[in-house]
Amino acid sequence: MNNTENNPNIPATKRPRHIVTGLGATACVAVLAVGAWWIFSDDPIRSTDDAYVGGQVVQLTAQVHGMVSRVLADNSDRVAAGAPLVEIDPADARIELAAAEAQLAQALRSVRGFNAGAQRYRADIEARQAELDRAQADLATRKTIAASGAVTAEEVRHAADAVRSAKAALQAARQMAAQALTQISGASVSAHPAVDAAAQRVRAAQLALLRGSVQAPVAGMVAQRSVQLGRRVQPGERLMSIVPLDRLWVDANFKEVQLKGVCPQQAATVTADVYGKSVVYHGHVEDIEAGTGAAFALLPAQNATGNWIKVVQRVPVRIRLERAELLSHPLRIGMSTRVSIDTSNCPAVGATARAAKVDDASALYAAQSAAADVHVRQLIDGSVANSSSIAAAAATVRNGTRGAAGAGGGAQ
């Protein structure tokens, strides 16, 4: 007789296990059902947690050489566009500017001297022409009376020599005048090549002086500061970086099998690990990157071997975030996120219809260039005005001298 079934003292592990087996089978069926639904349902939501915050890292470099005299910002400081961040000792730039201004002043004086010389040569031509006319008249007179014996043949030869000398002097005066006109080239003082070359040197020196104050091209947070006080920097040397925190995006690395139906302008939601699920960022798909992460790696994978194993690749998809949400809940470059894209519809947006994104800091450098141009123009205009006043004073003196001479002649 078997006493196992009627004995209550037998342990539970000895009892039939059909209940446990049934529960296990039910769990397996549920897992298979969920897997089949996942495979065949084609859920339009594409999600991945292999996603990280990206952004611009604007490099701030020195444009001139010199010693760093002031550093006005450090890591984690927030700066506005155009704010001065690094000051380079301006002593060398000021010396160069002073030398260039002196060269410009000398060029202006030289060109004004060319103009005055051209006028003097014109007067010299008139004087030489008058001498030639007098010599020719004297020669003609002597030839007329030579037959009567009033003048000798030698005097006639001397008169002819005087005519030839006067002609040579007139020709020399004309050549000197032509040379002076060539120096002027028919241009104004400010447009003369010598003045323009000196003005460009002043412009370059003024720009070097202005660029000694290194300014922020964009607004953002300072990062990666490498410049130190007292360091001598060279043009192109990196000083620090600026990250515009209002222009961040997310690079979501989707498996290539997940990219079905993903296209630009689709709605996307992003949650960051730093805030958890309580903060949801809204954005849109900009586009799928041009290659997989492995293709753009420093050492791309080489699968041309006999033992080849297929590896599912991941392709970055850029998600542009809303600026207002970034300002209310700031992110940092490199933070981990989770991205979900709704692929239920694909907006019809052509490649040519997408607005071009341009990073533009030209206003800052254009302002410096305009300031240098104004400085050069002020120097030239001031020199021309000074020259005009000097010329007017000289004319007044000449007129006064002539009046005095006329009065003296009348008194005689």
C-alpha positions as CSV (number, residue, x, y, z in Angstrom):
1,M,0.0,0.0,0.0
2,N,1.3,3.4,-1.0
3,N,1.1,5.8,2.0
4,T,2.5,8.9,0.3
5,E,-0.9,10.3,-0.9
6,N,-2.6,9.9,2.5
7,N,0.3,11.1,4.7
8,P,0.0,14.8,5.5
9,N,3.6,14.9,6.8
10,I,5.1,14.5,3.4
11,P,6.9,17.8,2.2
12,A,5.4,20.0,-0.5
13,T,8.3,19.5,-2.8
14,K,7.2,15.9,-3.1
15,R,3.8,16.9,-4.4
16,P,3.0,16.9,-8.1
17,R,4.5,19.8,-10.1
18,H,2.0,20.1,-12.8
19,I,0.9,23.6,-11.5
20,V,4.5,25.0,-11.8
21,T,4.8,23.5,-15.2
22,G,1.6,25.1,-16.3
23,L,2.7,28.5,-15.1
24,G,6.0,28.2,-17.0
25,A,4.3,27.3,-20.2
26,T,1.9,30.2,-19.8
27,A,4.8,32.6,-19.4
28,C,6.6,31.2,-22.5
29,V,3.5,31.6,-24.6
30,A,3.1,35.2,-23.4
31,V,6.7,36.1,-24.3
32,L,6.3,34.5,-27.7
33,A,3.1,36.5,-28.2
34,V,4.7,39.8,-27.3
35,G,7.7,39.0,-29.5
36,A,5.4,38.2,-32.5
37,W,3.4,41.3,-31.9
38,W,6.6,43.4,-31.8
39,I,7.8,41.9,-35.0
40,F,4.7,41.9,-37.1
41,S,2.8,45.0,-35.7
42,D,5.3,47.6,-37.3
43,D,4.9,50.0,-34.4
44,P,5.4,53.6,-35.9
45,I,7.3,54.8,-32.8
46,R,11.1,54.4,-33.1
47,S,13.0,54.7,-29.8
48,T,16.5,54.5,-28.7
49,D,18.5,55.3,-25.6
50,D,21.8,55.5,-27.5
51,A,21.4,59.3,-28.0
52,Y,23.6,62.1,-26.8
53,V,23.4,65.9,-26.7
54,G,25.5,67.7,-29.4
55,G,26.2,71.3,-30.0
56,Q,28.6,73.8,-31.5
57,V,32.0,74.4,-29.9
58,V,33.1,77.8,-31.2
59,Q,36.9,78.1,-31.1
60,L,38.2,81.5,-30.0
61,T,41.7,82.1,-31.5
62,A,44.1,85.0,-31.4
63,Q,44.3,87.1,-34.5
64,V,47.5,89.0,-33.6
65,H,50.7,88.1,-31.7
66,G,51.5,89.6,-28.3
67,M,51.5,89.1,-24.6
68,V,48.2,88.4,-22.8
69,S,47.6,91.3,-20.4
70,R,44.0,90.5,-19.2
71,V,41.7,87.5,-19.2
72,L,38.1,88.5,-18.6
73,A,36.3,85.1,-18.7
74,D,36.8,81.6,-17.3
75,N,35.1,78.2,-17.7
76,S,31.4,78.1,-17.1
77,D,31.0,81.9,-17.5
78,R,28.1,83.1,-19.6
79,V,29.1,85.7,-22.1
80,A,27.2,87.9,-24.6
81,A,28.1,88.2,-28.3
82,G,30.7,90.9,-28.7
83,A,31.9,90.8,-25.1
84,P,35.7,91.2,-24.6
85,L,37.2,88.0,-23.3
86,V,41.0,88.4,-23.7
87,E,43.2,91.5,-23.9
88,I,46.5,91.3,-25.7
89,D,49.1,94.0,-24.8
90,P,48.5,96.8,-27.4
91,A,52.0,98.4,-27.1
92,D,53.4,96.8,-30.2
93,A,50.3,97.5,-32.2
94,R,50.3,101.1,-31.2
95,I,53.9,101.5,-32.3
96,E,53.1,99.9,-35.7
97,L,50.1,102.2,-36.0
98,A,52.1,105.3,-35.2
99,A,54.7,104.3,-37.8
100,A,52.1,103.6,-40.4
101,E,50.4,107.0,-39.7
102,A,53.8,108.7,-40.2
103,Q,54.2,107.0,-43.5
104,L,50.8,108.1,-44.6
105,A,51.5,111.7,-43.6
106,Q,54.8,111.5,-45.6
107,A,53.0,110.1,-48.6
108,L,50.4,112.9,-48.5
109,R,53.1,115.5,-48.3
110,S,54.9,113.9,-51.2
111,V,51.8,113.8,-53.4
112,R,51.0,117.4,-52.6
113,G,54.6,118.2,-53.5
114,F,54.0,116.5,-56.8
115,N,51.0,118.7,-57.5
116,A,53.0,121.8,-56.5
117,G,55.9,120.7,-58.7
118,A,53.5,120.2,-61.7
119,Q,52.3,123.8,-61.3
120,R,55.9,125.0,-61.1
121,Y,56.9,123.1,-64.2
122,R,54.0,124.7,-66.1
123,A,55.3,128.1,-65.1
124,D,58.8,127.1,-66.1
125,I,57.5,126.0,-69.5
126,E,55.9,129.5,-70.0
127,A,59.2,131.1,-69.0
128,R,61.3,128.9,-71.3
129,Q,58.8,129.7,-74.1
130,A,59.2,133.4,-73.6
131,E,63.0,133.0,-73.7
132,L,62.8,131.1,-76.9
133,D,60.5,133.7,-78.5
134,R,62.9,136.5,-77.4
135,A,65.9,134.6,-78.8
136,Q,64.2,133.9,-82.1
137,A,63.2,137.5,-82.4
138,D,66.7,138.6,-81.7
139,L,68.1,136.2,-84.3
140,A,65.6,137.4,-86.9
141,T,66.6,141.0,-86.2
142,R,70.3,140.3,-86.4
143,K,69.9,138.4,-89.7
144,T,68.0,141.4,-91.1
145,I,70.6,144.0,-90.3
146,A,73.6,141.7,-90.9
147,A,73.7,142.6,-94.7
148,S,74.3,146.3,-93.8
149,G,77.3,145.4,-91.7
150,A,75.8,146.7,-88.4
151,V,76.3,143.3,-86.8
152,T,79.0,140.8,-87.4
153,A,78.6,137.2,-88.5
154,E,79.8,136.1,-85.1
155,E,76.9,137.9,-83.3
156,V,74.5,136.2,-85.7
157,R,76.0,132.8,-84.7
158,H,75.7,133.7,-81.1
159,A,72.0,134.6,-81.6
160,A,71.4,131.3,-83.4
161,D,73.1,129.4,-80.5
162,A,70.9,131.2,-78.0
163,V,67.8,130.0,-80.0
164,R,69.0,126.4,-79.9
165,S,69.7,126.7,-76.2
166,A,66.3,128.2,-75.5
167,K,64.7,125.3,-77.5
168,A,66.6,122.7,-75.5
169,A,65.6,124.4,-72.2
170,L,61.9,124.4,-73.3
171,Q,62.1,120.8,-74.3
172,A,63.7,119.9,-70.9
173,A,60.9,121.9,-69.1
174,R,58.3,120.0,-71.0
175,Q,59.8,116.7,-70.1
176,M,60.0,117.6,-66.4
177,A,56.3,118.7,-66.5
178,A,55.4,115.4,-68.2
179,Q,57.3,113.5,-65.5
180,A,55.4,115.4,-62.8
181,L,52.1,114.8,-64.4
182,T,53.0,111.1,-64.5
183,Q,53.6,111.1,-60.7
184,I,50.1,112.7,-60.3
185,S,48.4,110.4,-62.9
186,G,45.4,112.7,-62.9
187,A,44.2,111.4,-59.6
188,S,43.2,113.2,-56.4
189,V,45.6,113.2,-53.4
190,S,43.6,110.5,-51.5
191,A,43.4,108.2,-54.6
192,H,47.1,108.4,-55.4
193,P,48.8,104.9,-55.3
194,A,51.4,106.0,-52.8
195,V,48.8,107.4,-50.5
196,D,46.6,104.4,-50.9
197,A,49.4,102.0,-50.1
198,A,50.2,104.0,-46.9
199,A,46.5,104.1,-46.0
200,Q,46.3,100.3,-46.3
201,R,49.2,100.0,-43.9
202,V,47.4,102.3,-41.5
203,R,44.3,100.2,-41.9
204,A,46.2,97.0,-41.1
205,A,47.8,98.5,-38.1
206,Q,44.5,99.8,-36.8
207,L,42.9,96.4,-37.3
208,A,45.7,94.8,-35.4
209,L,45.2,97.2,-32.5
210,L,41.4,96.5,-32.5
211,R,41.9,92.7,-32.7
212,G,44.1,92.8,-29.7
213,S,40.8,92.8,-27.8
214,V,39.5,89.3,-28.5
215,Q,35.7,89.4,-28.4
216,A,33.1,86.6,-28.3
217,P,31.6,85.9,-31.7
218,V,28.5,84.3,-30.3
219,A,26.7,84.3,-27.0
220,G,27.1,81.2,-24.8
221,M,29.1,79.5,-22.1
222,V,32.9,79.6,-21.9
223,A,34.6,76.2,-22.0
224,Q,38.0,74.7,-22.6
225,R,40.0,77.8,-21.5
226,S,43.6,77.3,-22.3
227,V,44.9,80.9,-22.3
228,Q,46.8,82.2,-19.2
229,L,47.8,85.6,-18.1
230,G,51.3,86.6,-19.3
231,R,51.4,84.1,-22.1
232,R,52.7,85.2,-25.5
233,V,50.2,84.0,-28.1
234,Q,50.6,83.8,-31.9
235,P,47.9,84.2,-34.6
236,G,45.7,81.2,-34.8
237,E,46.4,79.9,-31.3
238,R,43.4,78.6,-29.5
239,L,42.5,80.6,-26.4
240,M,39.1,79.2,-25.3
241,S,35.8,77.8,-26.6
242,I,32.3,79.1,-26.4
243,V,29.2,76.8,-26.5
244,P,25.9,78.4,-27.5
245,L,23.6,76.5,-25.1
246,D,20.5,77.7,-27.0
247,R,21.5,75.8,-30.2
248,L,21.9,72.3,-29.0
249,W,20.6,69.1,-30.7
250,V,20.5,65.4,-30.1
251,D,22.3,62.8,-32.2
252,A,20.3,59.6,-31.8
253,N,22.1,56.4,-33.0
254,F,19.4,54.2,-34.3
255,K,19.9,50.7,-35.6
256,E,19.7,50.5,-39.3
257,V,16.7,48.1,-39.0
258,Q,14.9,50.9,-37.2
259,L,15.3,53.6,-39.9
260,K,12.3,52.4,-41.9
261,G,9.9,55.4,-42.2
262,V,12.2,57.9,-40.6
263,C,12.3,61.2,-42.6
264,P,13.0,64.9,-42.0
265,Q,10.5,67.1,-40.1
266,Q,8.9,64.2,-38.2
267,A,8.0,64.9,-34.6
268,A,10.3,63.6,-31.9
269,T,10.3,63.6,-28.1
270,V,13.4,63.6,-26.0
271,T,14.0,62.9,-22.3
272,A,17.3,63.5,-20.6
273,D,18.8,61.5,-17.8
274,V,19.6,64.6,-15.9
275,Y,15.9,65.5,-15.5
276,G,14.3,62.1,-15.9
277,K,10.9,61.6,-17.5
278,S,9.4,64.6,-15.8
279,V,10.9,66.9,-18.5
280,V,10.1,66.1,-22.1
281,Y,11.7,68.0,-24.9
282,H,10.0,68.4,-28.2
283,G,11.8,68.6,-31.5
284,H,11.9,67.4,-35.1
285,V,14.1,65.2,-37.2
286,E,16.5,67.2,-39.3
287,D,17.8,64.3,-41.3
288,I,19.6,61.0,-41.2
289,E,23.4,61.5,-41.2
290,A,25.4,60.6,-44.3
291,G,27.0,57.5,-42.9
292,T,27.1,55.1,-40.0
293,G,29.2,55.8,-36.9
294,A,31.6,53.0,-37.9
295,A,32.1,54.5,-41.4
296,F,33.2,57.9,-39.9
297,A,35.3,56.4,-37.1
298,L,39.0,57.2,-36.9
299,L,39.8,53.5,-37.7
300,P,36.9,52.3,-39.9
301,A,36.1,48.6,-39.6
302,Q,37.5,46.3,-42.3
303,N,35.3,43.2,-42.9
304,A,37.1,41.9,-45.9
305,T,38.2,38.7,-44.1
306,G,37.2,35.1,-44.4
307,N,35.6,34.9,-41.0
308,W,32.9,37.6,-41.5
309,I,30.2,38.2,-38.9
310,K,27.4,40.6,-39.7
311,V,27.1,43.4,-37.2
312,V,24.0,45.6,-37.1
313,Q,25.2,49.2,-37.7
314,R,23.9,52.3,-36.0
315,V,23.2,55.5,-38.0
316,P,23.0,59.0,-36.3
317,V,19.8,60.8,-36.7
318,R,19.9,64.5,-35.8
319,I,17.0,65.9,-33.7
320,R,16.7,69.6,-33.4
321,L,15.3,70.8,-30.1
322,E,13.1,73.8,-29.3
323,R,15.1,76.8,-28.1
324,A,12.5,77.8,-25.5
325,E,12.7,74.4,-23.9
326,L,16.5,74.5,-23.9
327,L,16.4,77.9,-22.1
328,S,14.0,76.6,-19.4
329,H,15.8,73.3,-18.9
330,P,19.4,73.7,-20.0
331,L,21.4,70.8,-21.3
332,R,25.1,70.2,-21.8
333,I,27.0,68.6,-24.7
334,G,27.5,64.9,-24.2
335,M,24.5,64.2,-21.9
336,S,22.6,61.0,-22.3
337,T,19.1,61.1,-23.6
338,R,16.3,58.8,-24.9
339,V,14.6,59.7,-28.2
340,S,11.3,58.6,-29.7
341,I,10.3,59.4,-33.3
342,D,6.8,59.2,-34.6
343,T,7.1,57.7,-38.1
344,S,3.3,57.5,-38.7
345,N,3.6,60.2,-41.4
346,C,6.4,61.7,-43.5
347,P,6.0,65.4,-44.3
348,A,6.7,66.2,-47.9
349,V,9.7,68.5,-47.5
350,G,12.2,68.7,-50.4
351,A,15.8,69.2,-50.0
352,T,15.7,72.6,-51.6
353,A,12.8,73.7,-49.4
354,R,14.8,73.3,-46.2
355,A,16.1,76.6,-44.9
356,A,19.9,77.0,-45.0
357,K,21.5,77.3,-41.6
358,V,24.3,79.9,-41.6
359,D,26.7,80.5,-38.7
360,D,27.4,84.2,-39.0
361,A,29.7,86.3,-36.9
362,S,30.7,88.7,-39.7
363,A,29.0,91.7,-38.0
364,L,31.7,91.7,-35.3
365,Y,34.6,91.7,-37.8
366,A,32.8,94.1,-40.1
367,A,32.5,96.6,-37.3
368,Q,36.2,96.4,-36.7
369,S,36.9,96.8,-40.4
370,A,34.6,99.8,-40.6
371,A,36.3,101.4,-37.6
372,A,39.7,101.1,-39.3
373,D,38.3,102.6,-42.5
374,V,36.9,105.6,-40.5
375,H,40.3,106.1,-38.8
376,V,42.1,106.2,-42.2
377,R,39.5,108.5,-43.7
378,Q,39.8,110.9,-40.7
379,L,43.6,111.0,-41.2
380,I,43.4,111.7,-44.9
381,D,40.6,114.3,-44.6
382,G,42.4,116.0,-41.7
383,S,45.6,116.2,-43.8
384,V,43.8,117.6,-46.8
385,A,42.0,120.2,-44.7
386,N,45.3,121.2,-43.1
387,S,46.8,121.5,-46.5
388,S,44.0,123.7,-47.8
389,S,44.4,126.0,-44.8
390,I,48.1,126.2,-45.4
391,A,47.5,127.0,-49.1
392,A,45.0,129.7,-48.2
393,A,47.4,131.3,-45.7
394,A,50.2,131.2,-48.4
395,A,47.9,132.8,-50.9
396,T,47.0,135.5,-48.4
397,V,50.7,136.2,-47.8
398,R,51.4,136.3,-51.6
399,N,48.5,138.7,-52.1
400,G,49.6,140.9,-49.3
401,T,53.1,141.0,-50.7
402,R,51.8,142.0,-54.1
403,G,49.7,144.7,-52.6
404,A,52.6,146.1,-50.7
405,A,54.7,146.1,-53.9
406,G,52.0,147.9,-55.8
407,A,51.7,150.5,-53.1
408,G,55.5,151.0,-53.1
409,G,55.4,151.4,-56.9
410,G,52.7,154.0,-56.5
411,A,54.6,155.9,-53.9
412,Q,57.6,156.1,-56.3
